[in-house]
Amino acid sequence: MDNNLDGFFSALADPTRRAVIARLTTGPAPVSELHAPHDMALPSFLKHLGKLEAAGMIRSEKVGRVRMVHIEARPIAEAEDWLKHQRRLWEGRLDRLSAFAGHLEAEHLEKESKDG
């Protein structure tokens, strides 16, 4: 799974690829439509699609003379699961740190009242 996550996050590291994914969340699109808003040569844009496809985030198919691109949910779900797990870990750590800080503060206040 870590290799999948590496590819996923690497693919999302570029704003062009994030824009493609954002557009595909509304439905499949032809390559020409995906390319249109980006100020780059088609071969450069196709490299971006290749990176997304290698990460398993999109798939494409030829429909007649048009190459249609579809989003793939599995890698997004895997990344979401990983992020949820990380969030639970860190929330637990922060809760323990907060409890420890509260304990130290209570000890400090108790000591001050005895010394006071």
Biopython code that builds the backbone (N, CA, C, O; Angstrom):
import numpy as np
from Bio.PDB.StructureBuilder import StructureBuilder

atoms = [
    (1, "MET", "N", (0.825, -1.201, 0.000)),
    (1, "MET", "CA", (0.000, 0.000, 0.000)),
    (1, "MET", "C", (0.863, 1.256, 0.000)),
    (1, "MET", "O", (0.487, 2.256, -0.612)),
    (2, "ASP", "N", (2.027, 1.228, 0.681)),
    (2, "ASP", "CA", (2.873, 2.416, 0.729)),
    (2, "ASP", "C", (3.308, 2.866, -0.657)),
    (2, "ASP", "O", (3.363, 4.064, -0.937)),
    (3, "ASN", "N", (3.623, 1.891, -1.540)),
    (3, "ASN", "CA", (3.989, 2.267, -2.905)),
    (3, "ASN", "C", (2.830, 2.936, -3.611)),
    (3, "ASN", "O", (3.025, 3.892, -4.362)),
    (4, "ASN", "N", (1.607, 2.436, -3.373)),
    (4, "ASN", "CA", (0.430, 3.063, -3.953)),
    (4, "ASN", "C", (0.282, 4.490, -3.445)),
    (4, "ASN", "O", (-0.025, 5.405, -4.210)),
    (5, "LEU", "N", (0.504, 4.670, -2.149)),
    (5, "LEU", "CA", (0.395, 6.009, -1.566)),
    (5, "LEU", "C", (1.478, 6.934, -2.104)),
    (5, "LEU", "O", (1.227, 8.113, -2.353)),
    (6, "ASP", "N", (2.683, 6.396, -2.282)),
    (6, "ASP", "CA", (3.764, 7.217, -2.839)),
    (6, "ASP", "C", (3.368, 7.742, -4.210)),
    (6, "ASP", "O", (3.513, 8.932, -4.490)),
    (7, "GLY", "N", (2.872, 6.861, -5.060)),
    (7, "GLY", "CA", (2.439, 7.271, -6.391)),
    (7, "GLY", "C", (1.281, 8.245, -6.343)),
    (7, "GLY", "O", (1.230, 9.204, -7.113)),
    (8, "PHE", "N", (0.342, 7.993, -5.426)),
    (8, "PHE", "CA", (-0.821, 8.863, -5.272)),
    (8, "PHE", "C", (-0.403, 10.284, -4.905)),
    (8, "PHE", "O", (-0.782, 11.247, -5.571)),
    (9, "PHE", "N", (0.385, 10.400, -3.836)),
    (9, "PHE", "CA", (0.767, 11.736, -3.383)),
    (9, "PHE", "C", (1.732, 12.413, -4.354)),
    (9, "PHE", "O", (1.701, 13.634, -4.504)),
    (10, "SER", "N", (2.577, 11.643, -5.003)),
    (10, "SER", "CA", (3.460, 12.202, -6.022)),
    (10, "SER", "C", (2.636, 12.770, -7.178)),
    (10, "SER", "O", (2.921, 13.855, -7.685)),
    (11, "ALA", "N", (1.619, 12.023, -7.582)),
    (11, "ALA", "CA", (0.767, 12.484, -8.680)),
    (11, "ALA", "C", (0.027, 13.757, -8.296)),
    (11, "ALA", "O", (-0.165, 14.635, -9.138)),
    (12, "LEU", "N", (-0.388, 13.869, -7.054)),
    (12, "LEU", "CA", (-1.129, 15.060, -6.616)),
    (12, "LEU", "C", (-0.225, 16.253, -6.306)),
    (12, "LEU", "O", (-0.716, 17.337, -5.991)),
    (13, "ALA", "N", (1.074, 16.059, -6.393)),
    (13, "ALA", "CA", (2.005, 17.144, -6.061)),
    (13, "ALA", "C", (1.997, 18.260, -7.105)),
    (13, "ALA", "O", (2.545, 19.336, -6.864)),
    (14, "ASP", "N", (1.391, 18.016, -8.245)),
    (14, "ASP", "CA", (1.397, 19.004, -9.327)),
    (14, "ASP", "C", (0.014, 19.629, -9.499)),
    (14, "ASP", "O", (-0.984, 18.909, -9.526)),
    (15, "PRO", "N", (-0.063, 20.968, -9.617)),
    (15, "PRO", "CA", (-1.370, 21.618, -9.737)),
    (15, "PRO", "C", (-2.131, 21.246, -11.012)),
    (15, "PRO", "O", (-3.361, 21.227, -11.005)),
    (16, "THR", "N", (-1.431, 20.955, -12.087)),
    (16, "THR", "CA", (-2.109, 20.538, -13.318)),
    (16, "THR", "C", (-2.831, 19.220, -13.083)),
    (16, "THR", "O", (-3.984, 19.056, -13.482)),
    (17, "ARG", "N", (-2.156, 18.287, -12.441)),
    (17, "ARG", "CA", (-2.776, 16.987, -12.190)),
    (17, "ARG", "C", (-3.923, 17.104, -11.198)),
    (17, "ARG", "O", (-4.936, 16.418, -11.337)),
    (18, "ARG", "N", (-3.772, 17.969, -10.197)),
    (18, "ARG", "CA", (-4.891, 18.175, -9.266)),
    (18, "ARG", "C", (-6.088, 18.760, -9.993)),
    (18, "ARG", "O", (-7.227, 18.394, -9.705)),
    (19, "ALA", "N", (-5.846, 19.663, -10.930)),
    (19, "ALA", "CA", (-6.940, 20.258, -11.708)),
    (19, "ALA", "C", (-7.633, 19.201, -12.565)),
    (19, "ALA", "O", (-8.856, 19.219, -12.703)),
    (20, "VAL", "N", (-6.865, 18.289, -13.136)),
    (20, "VAL", "CA", (-7.455, 17.213, -13.937)),
    (20, "VAL", "C", (-8.346, 16.346, -13.048)),
    (20, "VAL", "O", (-9.472, 16.025, -13.426)),
    (21, "ILE", "N", (-7.855, 15.971, -11.880)),
    (21, "ILE", "CA", (-8.645, 15.143, -10.961)),
    (21, "ILE", "C", (-9.912, 15.898, -10.549)),
    (21, "ILE", "O", (-10.999, 15.319, -10.525)),
    (22, "ALA", "N", (-9.777, 17.179, -10.226)),
    (22, "ALA", "CA", (-10.948, 17.970, -9.833)),
    (22, "ALA", "C", (-11.986, 17.968, -10.956)),
    (22, "ALA", "O", (-13.179, 17.811, -10.692)),
    (23, "ARG", "N", (-11.547, 18.139, -12.196)),
    (23, "ARG", "CA", (-12.486, 18.141, -13.320)),
    (23, "ARG", "C", (-13.141, 16.776, -13.480)),
    (23, "ARG", "O", (-14.339, 16.693, -13.747)),
    (24, "LEU", "N", (-12.374, 15.711, -13.320)),
    (24, "LEU", "CA", (-12.921, 14.367, -13.528)),
    (24, "LEU", "C", (-13.901, 13.947, -12.440)),
    (24, "LEU", "O", (-14.641, 12.981, -12.627)),
    (25, "THR", "N", (-13.926, 14.641, -11.321)),
    (25, "THR", "CA", (-14.911, 14.311, -10.286)),
    (25, "THR", "C", (-16.329, 14.625, -10.761)),
    (25, "THR", "O", (-17.299, 14.141, -10.178)),
    (26, "THR", "N", (-16.454, 15.432, -11.813)),
    (26, "THR", "CA", (-17.782, 15.733, -12.352)),
    (26, "THR", "C", (-18.184, 14.754, -13.450)),
    (26, "THR", "O", (-19.321, 14.788, -13.920)),
    (27, "GLY", "N", (-17.265, 13.881, -13.863)),
    (27, "GLY", "CA", (-17.566, 12.884, -14.879)),
    (27, "GLY", "C", (-16.426, 12.726, -15.859)),
    (27, "GLY", "O", (-15.501, 13.537, -15.878)),
    (28, "PRO", "N", (-16.486, 11.679, -16.682)),
    (28, "PRO", "CA", (-15.437, 11.442, -17.683)),
    (28, "PRO", "C", (-15.340, 12.615, -18.659)),
    (28, "PRO", "O", (-16.292, 13.371, -18.855)),
    (29, "ALA", "N", (-14.154, 12.740, -19.266)),
    (29, "ALA", "CA", (-13.937, 13.826, -20.228)),
    (29, "ALA", "C", (-12.940, 13.377, -21.283)),
    (29, "ALA", "O", (-12.069, 12.549, -21.016)),
    (30, "PRO", "N", (-13.072, 13.928, -22.477)),
    (30, "PRO", "CA", (-12.059, 13.644, -23.501)),
    (30, "PRO", "C", (-10.762, 14.377, -23.180)),
    (30, "PRO", "O", (-10.771, 15.416, -22.520)),
    (31, "VAL", "N", (-9.657, 13.830, -23.651)),
    (31, "VAL", "CA", (-8.349, 14.443, -23.408)),
    (31, "VAL", "C", (-8.349, 15.896, -23.870)),
    (31, "VAL", "O", (-7.795, 16.759, -23.189)),
    (32, "SER", "N", (-8.959, 16.176, -25.008)),
    (32, "SER", "CA", (-8.955, 17.549, -25.540)),
    (32, "SER", "C", (-9.613, 18.522, -24.571)),
    (32, "SER", "O", (-9.139, 19.647, -24.416)),
    (33, "GLU", "N", (-10.690, 18.114, -23.918)),
    (33, "GLU", "CA", (-11.358, 18.980, -22.940)),
    (33, "GLU", "C", (-10.487, 19.183, -21.710)),
    (33, "GLU", "O", (-10.403, 20.290, -21.178)),
    (34, "LEU", "N", (-9.839, 18.117, -21.260)),
    (34, "LEU", "CA", (-8.968, 18.230, -20.092)),
    (34, "LEU", "C", (-7.765, 19.122, -20.378)),
    (34, "LEU", "O", (-7.307, 19.859, -19.505)),
    (35, "HIS", "N", (-7.261, 19.052, -21.595)),
    (35, "HIS", "CA", (-6.077, 19.814, -21.987)),
    (35, "HIS", "C", (-6.379, 21.292, -22.178)),
    (35, "HIS", "O", (-5.527, 22.137, -21.905)),
    (36, "ALA", "N", (-7.576, 21.614, -22.643)),
    (36, "ALA", "CA", (-7.926, 22.981, -23.060)),
    (36, "ALA", "C", (-7.564, 24.087, -22.056)),
    (36, "ALA", "O", (-7.006, 25.101, -22.475)),
    (37, "PRO", "N", (-7.848, 23.945, -20.769)),
    (37, "PRO", "CA", (-7.559, 25.064, -19.850)),
    (37, "PRO", "C", (-6.088, 25.224, -19.474)),
    (37, "PRO", "O", (-5.735, 26.161, -18.757)),
    (38, "HIS", "N", (-5.242, 24.341, -19.938)),
    (38, "HIS", "CA", (-3.839, 24.362, -19.526)),
    (38, "HIS", "C", (-2.962, 24.913, -20.647)),
    (38, "HIS", "O", (-3.044, 24.483, -21.798)),
    (39, "ASP", "N", (-2.137, 25.857, -20.284)),
    (39, "ASP", "CA", (-1.253, 26.513, -21.251)),
    (39, "ASP", "C", (0.039, 25.710, -21.388)),
    (39, "ASP", "O", (1.095, 26.102, -20.891)),
    (40, "MET", "N", (-0.079, 24.572, -22.080)),
    (40, "MET", "CA", (1.106, 23.733, -22.308)),
    (40, "MET", "C", (0.868, 22.905, -23.566)),
    (40, "MET", "O", (-0.266, 22.705, -24.001)),
    (41, "ALA", "N", (1.949, 22.443, -24.120)),
    (41, "ALA", "CA", (1.862, 21.599, -25.311)),
    (41, "ALA", "C", (1.186, 20.275, -24.951)),
    (41, "ALA", "O", (1.310, 19.786, -23.828)),
    (42, "LEU", "N", (0.477, 19.710, -25.911)),
    (42, "LEU", "CA", (-0.224, 18.453, -25.679)),
    (42, "LEU", "C", (0.715, 17.339, -25.204)),
    (42, "LEU", "O", (0.348, 16.608, -24.284)),
    (43, "PRO", "N", (1.907, 17.175, -25.789)),
    (43, "PRO", "CA", (2.791, 16.111, -25.274)),
    (43, "PRO", "C", (3.140, 16.283, -23.792)),
    (43, "PRO", "O", (3.233, 15.299, -23.058)),
    (44, "SER", "N", (3.331, 17.513, -23.358)),
    (44, "SER", "CA", (3.600, 17.765, -21.931)),
    (44, "SER", "C", (2.384, 17.409, -21.089)),
    (44, "SER", "O", (2.513, 16.812, -20.020)),
    (45, "PHE", "N", (1.210, 17.776, -21.570)),
    (45, "PHE", "CA", (-0.018, 17.452, -20.841)),
    (45, "PHE", "C", (-0.224, 15.947, -20.761)),
    (45, "PHE", "O", (-0.658, 15.435, -19.728)),
    (46, "LEU", "N", (0.080, 15.239, -21.832)),
    (46, "LEU", "CA", (-0.078, 13.790, -21.841)),
    (46, "LEU", "C", (0.835, 13.118, -20.818)),
    (46, "LEU", "O", (0.500, 12.058, -20.288)),
    (47, "LYS", "N", (1.984, 13.727, -20.540)),
    (47, "LYS", "CA", (2.864, 13.201, -19.483)),
    (47, "LYS", "C", (2.176, 13.290, -18.127)),
    (47, "LYS", "O", (2.313, 12.394, -17.294)),
    (48, "HIS", "N", (1.433, 14.382, -17.907)),
    (48, "HIS", "CA", (0.679, 14.520, -16.663)),
    (48, "HIS", "C", (-0.376, 13.417, -16.560)),
    (48, "HIS", "O", (-0.537, 12.804, -15.505)),
    (49, "LEU", "N", (-1.086, 13.171, -17.646)),
    (49, "LEU", "CA", (-2.076, 12.097, -17.640)),
    (49, "LEU", "C", (-1.410, 10.751, -17.403)),
    (49, "LEU", "O", (-1.962, 9.897, -16.709)),
    (50, "GLY", "N", (-0.233, 10.559, -17.972)),
    (50, "GLY", "CA", (0.506, 9.317, -17.767)),
    (50, "GLY", "C", (0.864, 9.103, -16.311)),
    (50, "GLY", "O", (0.800, 7.982, -15.807)),
    (51, "LYS", "N", (1.240, 10.173, -15.638)),
    (51, "LYS", "CA", (1.580, 10.077, -14.208)),
    (51, "LYS", "C", (0.339, 9.701, -13.386)),
    (51, "LYS", "O", (0.418, 8.883, -12.469)),
    (52, "LEU", "N", (-0.801, 10.304, -13.723)),
    (52, "LEU", "CA", (-2.039, 9.977, -13.027)),
    (52, "LEU", "C", (-2.457, 8.532, -13.307)),
    (52, "LEU", "O", (-2.938, 7.831, -12.416)),
    (53, "GLU", "N", (-2.270, 8.103, -14.537)),
    (53, "GLU", "CA", (-2.633, 6.736, -14.901)),
    (53, "GLU", "C", (-1.700, 5.733, -14.224)),
    (53, "GLU", "O", (-2.146, 4.684, -13.762)),
    (54, "ALA", "N", (-0.413, 6.051, -14.166)),
    (54, "ALA", "CA", (0.552, 5.168, -13.495)),
    (54, "ALA", "C", (0.234, 5.029, -12.007)),
    (54, "ALA", "O", (0.479, 3.981, -11.408)),
    (55, "ALA", "N", (-0.312, 6.087, -11.417)),
    (55, "ALA", "CA", (-0.687, 6.054, -10.002)),
    (55, "ALA", "C", (-2.032, 5.358, -9.799)),
    (55, "ALA", "O", (-2.474, 5.177, -8.665)),
    (56, "GLY", "N", (-2.677, 4.970, -10.889)),
    (56, "GLY", "CA", (-3.964, 4.282, -10.802)),
    (56, "GLY", "C", (-5.139, 5.205, -10.554)),
    (56, "GLY", "O", (-6.242, 4.742, -10.261)),
    (57, "MET", "N", (-4.919, 6.501, -10.666)),
    (57, "MET", "CA", (-5.961, 7.472, -10.347)),
    (57, "MET", "C", (-6.931, 7.715, -11.492)),
    (57, "MET", "O", (-8.062, 8.149, -11.273)),
    (58, "ILE", "N", (-6.490, 7.434, -12.711)),
    (58, "ILE", "CA", (-7.357, 7.588, -13.870)),
    (58, "ILE", "C", (-7.169, 6.385, -14.784)),
    (58, "ILE", "O", (-6.192, 5.645, -14.670)),
    (59, "ARG", "N", (-8.106, 6.208, -15.674)),
    (59, "ARG", "CA", (-7.960, 5.248, -16.759)),
    (59, "ARG", "C", (-8.502, 5.923, -18.003)),
    (59, "ARG", "O", (-9.357, 6.805, -17.923)),
    (60, "SER", "N", (-8.006, 5.508, -19.133)),
    (60, "SER", "CA", (-8.499, 6.090, -20.376)),
    (60, "SER", "C", (-8.874, 4.972, -21.337)),
    (60, "SER", "O", (-8.354, 3.858, -21.276)),
    (61, "GLU", "N", (-9.782, 5.311, -22.214)),
    (61, "GLU", "CA", (-10.205, 4.356, -23.224)),
    (61, "GLU", "C", (-10.517, 5.118, -24.498)),
    (61, "GLU", "O", (-10.983, 6.257, -24.472)),
    (62, "LYS", "N", (-10.252, 4.468, -25.593)),
    (62, "LYS", "CA", (-10.525, 5.064, -26.886)),
    (62, "LYS", "C", (-11.972, 4.754, -27.257)),
    (62, "LYS", "O", (-12.387, 3.595, -27.291)),
    (63, "VAL", "N", (-12.728, 5.809, -27.533)),
    (63, "VAL", "CA", (-14.113, 5.680, -27.961)),
    (63, "VAL", "C", (-14.192, 6.326, -29.339)),
    (63, "VAL", "O", (-14.286, 7.548, -29.459)),
    (64, "GLY", "N", (-14.151, 5.507, -30.358)),
    (64, "GLY", "CA", (-14.069, 6.048, -31.717)),
    (64, "GLY", "C", (-12.723, 6.720, -31.905)),
    (64, "GLY", "O", (-11.674, 6.094, -31.750)),
    (65, "ARG", "N", (-12.762, 8.003, -32.242)),
    (65, "ARG", "CA", (-11.516, 8.759, -32.426)),
    (65, "ARG", "C", (-11.141, 9.573, -31.196)),
    (65, "ARG", "O", (-10.162, 10.319, -31.215)),
    (66, "VAL", "N", (-11.912, 9.432, -30.139)),
    (66, "VAL", "CA", (-11.724, 10.246, -28.938)),
    (66, "VAL", "C", (-11.216, 9.375, -27.792)),
    (66, "VAL", "O", (-11.724, 8.278, -27.562)),
    (67, "ARG", "N", (-10.202, 9.881, -27.071)),
    (67, "ARG", "CA", (-9.716, 9.186, -25.876)),
    (67, "ARG", "C", (-10.413, 9.800, -24.669)),
    (67, "ARG", "O", (-10.215, 10.970, -24.340)),
    (68, "MET", "N", (-11.241, 8.974, -24.015)),
    (68, "MET", "CA", (-11.980, 9.423, -22.830)),
    (68, "MET", "C", (-11.205, 9.039, -21.575)),
    (68, "MET", "O", (-10.601, 7.969, -21.502)),
    (69, "VAL", "N", (-11.235, 9.928, -20.596)),
    (69, "VAL", "CA", (-10.514, 9.718, -19.343)),
    (69, "VAL", "C", (-11.539, 9.644, -18.207)),
    (69, "VAL", "O", (-12.455, 10.462, -18.120)),
    (70, "HIS", "N", (-11.362, 8.650, -17.345)),
    (70, "HIS", "CA", (-12.252, 8.411, -16.211)),
    (70, "HIS", "C", (-11.432, 8.413, -14.937)),
    (70, "HIS", "O", (-10.275, 7.994, -14.936)),
    (71, "ILE", "N", (-12.026, 8.882, -13.857)),
    (71, "ILE", "CA", (-11.363, 8.842, -12.557)),
    (71, "ILE", "C", (-11.543, 7.450, -11.947)),
    (71, "ILE", "O", (-12.548, 6.785, -12.200)),
    (72, "GLU", "N", (-10.590, 7.020, -11.163)),
    (72, "GLU", "CA", (-10.651, 5.742, -10.456)),
    (72, "GLU", "C", (-10.734, 6.029, -8.956)),
    (72, "GLU", "O", (-9.893, 6.746, -8.414)),
    (73, "ALA", "N", (-11.725, 5.482, -8.299)),
    (73, "ALA", "CA", (-11.970, 5.795, -6.888)),
    (73, "ALA", "C", (-11.040, 5.060, -5.924)),
    (73, "ALA", "O", (-10.744, 5.580, -4.848)),
    (74, "ARG", "N", (-10.574, 3.864, -6.285)),
    (74, "ARG", "CA", (-9.813, 3.035, -5.342)),
    (74, "ARG", "C", (-8.615, 3.753, -4.720)),
    (74, "ARG", "O", (-8.490, 3.744, -3.496)),
    (75, "PRO", "N", (-7.718, 4.382, -5.512)),
    (75, "PRO", "CA", (-6.568, 5.041, -4.885)),
    (75, "PRO", "C", (-6.970, 6.189, -3.961)),
    (75, "PRO", "O", (-6.320, 6.429, -2.943)),
    (76, "ILE", "N", (-8.022, 6.883, -4.311)),
    (76, "ILE", "CA", (-8.489, 7.982, -3.460)),
    (76, "ILE", "C", (-9.012, 7.417, -2.142)),
    (76, "ILE", "O", (-8.746, 7.976, -1.077)),
    (77, "ALA", "N", (-9.743, 6.326, -2.208)),
    (77, "ALA", "CA", (-10.255, 5.688, -0.992)),
    (77, "ALA", "C", (-9.110, 5.176, -0.123)),
    (77, "ALA", "O", (-9.154, 5.312, 1.099)),
    (78, "GLU", "N", (-8.084, 4.586, -0.744)),
    (78, "GLU", "CA", (-6.929, 4.101, 0.026)),
    (78, "GLU", "C", (-6.216, 5.251, 0.722)),
    (78, "GLU", "O", (-5.836, 5.129, 1.887)),
    (79, "ALA", "N", (-6.031, 6.364, 0.025)),
    (79, "ALA", "CA", (-5.374, 7.529, 0.635)),
    (79, "ALA", "C", (-6.228, 8.098, 1.756)),
    (79, "ALA", "O", (-5.709, 8.510, 2.793)),
    (80, "GLU", "N", (-7.535, 8.120, 1.546)),
    (80, "GLU", "CA", (-8.441, 8.619, 2.581)),
    (80, "GLU", "C", (-8.361, 7.745, 3.830)),
    (80, "GLU", "O", (-8.335, 8.260, 4.948)),
    (81, "ASP", "N", (-8.321, 6.431, 3.644)),
    (81, "ASP", "CA", (-8.189, 5.520, 4.785)),
    (81, "ASP", "C", (-6.881, 5.760, 5.537)),
    (81, "ASP", "O", (-6.863, 5.787, 6.768)),
    (82, "TRP", "N", (-5.791, 5.932, 4.793)),
    (82, "TRP", "CA", (-4.494, 6.187, 5.412)),
    (82, "TRP", "C", (-4.519, 7.494, 6.198)),
    (82, "TRP", "O", (-4.023, 7.558, 7.323)),
    (83, "LEU", "N", (-5.100, 8.539, 5.599)),
    (83, "LEU", "CA", (-5.176, 9.832, 6.278)),
    (83, "LEU", "C", (-6.041, 9.756, 7.536)),
    (83, "LEU", "O", (-5.706, 10.364, 8.553)),
    (84, "LYS", "N", (-7.147, 9.017, 7.477)),
    (84, "LYS", "CA", (-7.987, 8.842, 8.668)),
    (84, "LYS", "C", (-7.207, 8.146, 9.777)),
    (84, "LYS", "O", (-7.297, 8.524, 10.945)),
    (85, "HIS", "N", (-6.439, 7.122, 9.397)),
    (85, "HIS", "CA", (-5.624, 6.408, 10.387)),
    (85, "HIS", "C", (-4.602, 7.353, 11.017)),
    (85, "HIS", "O", (-4.423, 7.353, 12.235)),
    (86, "GLN", "N", (-3.934, 8.156, 10.193)),
    (86, "GLN", "CA", (-2.951, 9.109, 10.710)),
    (86, "GLN", "C", (-3.615, 10.124, 11.638)),
    (86, "GLN", "O", (-3.053, 10.499, 12.667)),
    (87, "ARG", "N", (-4.795, 10.554, 11.269)),
    (87, "ARG", "CA", (-5.511, 11.524, 12.104)),
    (87, "ARG", "C", (-5.831, 10.921, 13.467)),
    (87, "ARG", "O", (-5.659, 11.580, 14.492)),
    (88, "ARG", "N", (-6.296, 9.668, 13.485)),
    (88, "ARG", "CA", (-6.592, 9.012, 14.766)),
    (88, "ARG", "C", (-5.342, 8.890, 15.625)),
    (88, "ARG", "O", (-5.390, 9.129, 16.832)),
    (89, "LEU", "N", (-4.218, 8.518, 15.007)),
    (89, "LEU", "CA", (-2.960, 8.414, 15.746)),
    (89, "LEU", "C", (-2.582, 9.750, 16.373)),
    (89, "LEU", "O", (-2.265, 9.823, 17.561)),
    (90, "TRP", "N", (-2.618, 10.808, 15.561)),
    (90, "TRP", "CA", (-2.192, 12.110, 16.058)),
    (90, "TRP", "C", (-3.177, 12.686, 17.074)),
    (90, "TRP", "O", (-2.763, 13.349, 18.024)),
    (91, "GLU", "N", (-4.458, 12.444, 16.888)),
    (91, "GLU", "CA", (-5.422, 12.913, 17.889)),
    (91, "GLU", "C", (-5.171, 12.224, 19.224)),
    (91, "GLU", "O", (-5.256, 12.857, 20.276)),
    (92, "GLY", "N", (-4.861, 10.928, 19.186)),
    (92, "GLY", "CA", (-4.538, 10.209, 20.421)),
    (92, "GLY", "C", (-3.292, 10.766, 21.082)),
    (92, "GLY", "O", (-3.257, 10.952, 22.298)),
    (93, "ARG", "N", (-2.278, 11.030, 20.289)),
    (93, "ARG", "CA", (-1.034, 11.592, 20.831)),
    (93, "ARG", "C", (-1.275, 12.971, 21.425)),
    (93, "ARG", "O", (-0.758, 13.285, 22.497)),
    (94, "LEU", "N", (-2.051, 13.790, 20.743)),
    (94, "LEU", "CA", (-2.334, 15.136, 21.253)),
    (94, "LEU", "C", (-3.184, 15.076, 22.521)),
    (94, "LEU", "O", (-2.994, 15.880, 23.434)),
    (95, "ASP", "N", (-4.122, 14.126, 22.584)),
    (95, "ASP", "CA", (-4.922, 13.960, 23.797)),
    (95, "ASP", "C", (-4.030, 13.577, 24.977)),
    (95, "ASP", "O", (-4.193, 14.103, 26.078)),
    (96, "ARG", "N", (-3.084, 12.656, 24.745)),
    (96, "ARG", "CA", (-2.164, 12.255, 25.824)),
    (96, "ARG", "C", (-1.266, 13.426, 26.236)),
    (96, "ARG", "O", (-1.002, 13.621, 27.422)),
    (97, "LEU", "N", (-0.802, 14.195, 25.265)),
    (97, "LEU", "CA", (0.032, 15.355, 25.575)),
    (97, "LEU", "C", (-0.754, 16.387, 26.382)),
    (97, "LEU", "O", (-0.233, 16.964, 27.337)),
    (98, "SER", "N", (-2.006, 16.614, 25.996)),
    (98, "SER", "CA", (-2.846, 17.556, 26.725)),
    (98, "SER", "C", (-3.076, 17.084, 28.158)),
    (98, "SER", "O", (-3.027, 17.884, 29.093)),
    (99, "ALA", "N", (-3.327, 15.790, 28.331)),
    (99, "ALA", "CA", (-3.533, 15.242, 29.678)),
    (99, "ALA", "C", (-2.265, 15.382, 30.512)),
    (99, "ALA", "O", (-2.329, 15.713, 31.696)),
    (100, "PHE", "N", (-1.117, 15.129, 29.896)),
    (100, "PHE", "CA", (0.160, 15.256, 30.594)),
    (100, "PHE", "C", (0.402, 16.712, 31.004)),
    (100, "PHE", "O", (0.835, 16.981, 32.124)),
    (101, "ALA", "N", (0.122, 17.638, 30.100)),
    (101, "ALA", "CA", (0.305, 19.065, 30.422)),
    (101, "ALA", "C", (-0.635, 19.476, 31.551)),
    (101, "ALA", "O", (-0.256, 20.253, 32.428)),
    (102, "GLY", "N", (-1.860, 18.956, 31.527)),
    (102, "GLY", "CA", (-2.803, 19.253, 32.614)),
    (102, "GLY", "C", (-2.318, 18.704, 33.932)),
    (102, "GLY", "O", (-2.453, 19.357, 34.967)),
    (103, "HIS", "N", (-1.753, 17.509, 33.909)),
    (103, "HIS", "CA", (-1.195, 16.900, 35.110)),
    (103, "HIS", "C", (-0.037, 17.738, 35.660)),
    (103, "HIS", "O", (0.037, 17.986, 36.863)),
    (104, "LEU", "N", (0.866, 18.175, 34.771)),
    (104, "LEU", "CA", (1.988, 19.008, 35.210)),
    (104, "LEU", "C", (1.507, 20.329, 35.802)),
    (104, "LEU", "O", (2.037, 20.797, 36.810)),
    (105, "GLU", "N", (0.508, 20.920, 35.173)),
    (105, "GLU", "CA", (-0.028, 22.188, 35.678)),
    (105, "GLU", "C", (-0.648, 21.989, 37.056)),
    (105, "GLU", "O", (-0.462, 22.817, 37.947)),
    (106, "ALA", "N", (-1.387, 20.889, 37.234)),
    (106, "ALA", "CA", (-2.003, 20.611, 38.535)),
    (106, "ALA", "C", (-0.933, 20.410, 39.605)),
    (106, "ALA", "O", (-1.072, 20.908, 40.722)),
    (107, "GLU", "N", (0.140, 19.677, 39.267)),
    (107, "GLU", "CA", (1.244, 19.480, 40.214)),
    (107, "GLU", "C", (1.881, 20.816, 40.581)),
    (107, "GLU", "O", (2.190, 21.070, 41.745)),
    (108, "HIS", "N", (2.076, 21.672, 39.566)),
    (108, "HIS", "CA", (2.693, 22.974, 39.796)),
    (108, "HIS", "C", (1.819, 23.823, 40.717)),
    (108, "HIS", "O", (2.322, 24.447, 41.652)),
    (109, "LEU", "N", (0.531, 23.848, 40.457)),
    (109, "LEU", "CA", (-0.389, 24.634, 41.302)),
    (109, "LEU", "C", (-0.434, 24.086, 42.725)),
    (109, "LEU", "O", (-0.497, 24.853, 43.686)),
    (110, "GLU", "N", (-0.402, 22.766, 42.860)),
    (110, "GLU", "CA", (-0.404, 22.149, 44.187)),
    (110, "GLU", "C", (0.861, 22.521, 44.953)),
    (110, "GLU", "O", (0.811, 22.825, 46.145)),
    (111, "LYS", "N", (1.999, 22.491, 44.253)),
    (111, "LYS", "CA", (3.266, 22.843, 44.890)),
    (111, "LYS", "C", (3.262, 24.315, 45.308)),
    (111, "LYS", "O", (3.718, 24.651, 46.401)),
    (112, "GLU", "N", (2.750, 25.192, 44.441)),
    (112, "GLU", "CA", (2.689, 26.623, 44.778)),
    (112, "GLU", "C", (1.821, 26.866, 46.004)),
    (112, "GLU", "O", (2.163, 27.680, 46.862)),
    (113, "SER", "N", (0.690, 26.154, 46.087)),
    (113, "SER", "CA", (-0.207, 26.361, 47.236)),
    (113, "SER", "C", (0.440, 25.874, 48.536)),
    (113, "SER", "O", (0.189, 26.438, 49.601)),
    (114, "LYS", "N", (1.277, 24.823, 48.454)),
    (114, "LYS", "CA", (1.974, 24.330, 49.644)),
    (114, "LYS", "C", (3.103, 25.272, 50.037)),
    (114, "LYS", "O", (3.344, 25.503, 51.222)),
    (115, "ASP", "N", (3.805, 25.824, 49.022)),
    (115, "ASP", "CA", (4.930, 26.714, 49.289)),
    (115, "ASP", "C", (4.464, 28.105, 49.704)),
    (115, "ASP", "O", (5.155, 28.833, 50.417)),
    (116, "GLY", "N", (3.274, 28.445, 49.235)),
    (116, "GLY", "CA", (2.742, 29.779, 49.317)),
    (116, "GLY", "C", (2.612, 30.442, 50.574)),
    (116, "GLY", "O", (2.155, 31.584, 50.625)),
]
sb = StructureBuilder()
sb.init_structure("model")
sb.init_model(0)
sb.init_chain("A")
sb.init_seg("    ")
for serial, (resi, resn, name, xyz) in enumerate(atoms, 1):
    if name == "N":
        sb.init_residue(resn, " ", resi, " ")
    sb.init_atom(name, np.array(xyz, "f"), 0.0, 1.0, " ", f" {name:<3s}", serial, name[0])
structure = sb.get_structure()
